[in-house]
Amino acid sequence: MGKTPVTVSQEELLRQQEYSQRIHQYYQEKLGRAPVACTDTYGCQQNESDSEILRGMMAQMGFTFTHEPEEADLVLFNTCAVREHAEMRVYGNVGALVHQKRRNPDLIVAVCGCMAQQERVAEKIKKSFPVVDLLFGTHVLYKFPQLLWRRLEGGKRVFDISGDASGVILEGVEPNRDRSVKAWLPIMYGCDNFCSYCIVPYVRGRERSREPEQIIGEFRSLLAAGARDITLLGQNVNSYGKNTQAGWDFADLLDRLCQEEGEFLIRFMTSHPKDASEKLFQVMARNPKAAKHLHLPFQSGSSRVLREMNRSYNREQYLELIDLARKYMPDVTLSSDVIVGFPNEAQEEFEETLSLIEKVRFDNLFTFIYSKREGTVAAKIDDKVTMEEKKRRFQQLLEVQNRIANEQNALLVGQTMTVLVDGVGQDEEYPLTARTQGQKLLRLKGAGEGRIGQFVQAKVTKHTTWSLFGEIQD
């Protein structure tokens, strides 16, 4: 068992609530109405969950919410540092607020999250983006009310990327969720893997797990609020529990949550192959409430490249894991992540990636061209592969995976399955939307939003590469 993580104290929570009350009073006196906030979230589901926490804090401050920055008194960018493209989007969208700030000097522009945690980014924003009033990193997210109050009271820009890399756990803040049927439930934070291409351990801190009783309590609250499709979140959920008092591992936690009463489905992400276990697959197989979907990033089909990535497994070990999962769950839906163009990836190594994709036959694949991240080990490699070649390989991989995804979807036509109706789409013939256990979009014939939040029997009648279509079997 590792070092027990630090939980933000009750005293600190009360202090932050006092700042929230000051902010609430400040805006009431200044505006004579409730202030309006807009959150713009980039990146992974963990960031989405963090934004729900931040909105919960803002709700305590008296904010209402909008999706339109033009209507807001505060615009908050919760950023991602995993790929360069996400950073460029943030810079562009922050810069676009210059004119709004001129029209409304009282507008507060805040930047937080993984991108903000990096010192080079904080310095760039400080020098090049005077429109930004407030910037804070992942380690001090719980201090958002205090930092915002400093900006409002003092009138000067506030930048804070301090905090211990070992991180803290924030309990006791009610998230402000904008979905009822589906919900994110974070079970751990941070990452200890230090893959050579990845910035996450540097910006998210070390692994730290929430205690089971906290997770179970929030899980029950979500069910009581109407959630029926709950995703357990962590940078690497398979390493859950290494520093908890209870001593549970992830399989223990999943098994326990599946014992709760009611009709619901539990998903989880993201998993690391080095920590995936036979015990986990057994728990998934025997619990009907555990979705038979495994998202297990392989990143490359070449053992040499995997070694350079510091992934702690090789090609053969990954394939053995897939065989083990299918032993217990023959119909498991498999999805994964893959990086094309890791520095000095040879053509034959790329072909090993293609052959692994053909062998496993993933239902869904999240594909990325390698993005150099300053501060990582891989960023120091002198890469000889041109971007033109990387794009060619990327396109070839997409063609292979799209064919496989289409073939996998075709196998489902004619099958009847239990799905959760989760919304209304734009298709007039198939107005209802649902997700299969494997997270595939299923468009359904039927009428009435009254079906939303219900588990129904649905027969798949046709497919495309990206979607399934079907009818509810009443």
Secondary structure by P-SEA (a helix, b strand, c coil): cccccccccaaaaaaaaaaaaaaaaaaaaacccbbbbbbbbcccaaaaaaaaaaaaaaaaabbbbbcccccccbbbbbcccccaaaaaaaaaaaaaaaaaaaacccbbbbbbccccccaaaaaaaacccccccbbbccccccaaaaaaaaaaaacbbbbbccccccbbbbcccccccccccbbbbbcbbbbccccccccccccccccccccaaaaaaaaaaaaaacccbbbbbccccccccccccccccaaaaaaaaaaccccbbbbbcccccccccaaaaaaaaaccccccccccccccccaaaaaaacccccaaaaaaaaaaaaacccbbbbbbbbbcccccccaaaaaaaaaaaaaacccccccccbbbbcccccccccccccaaaaaaaaaaaaaaaaaaaaaaaaaaccbbbbbbbccccccccccbbbbcccccbbbbbbbccccccbbbbbbbcccccccccccccc
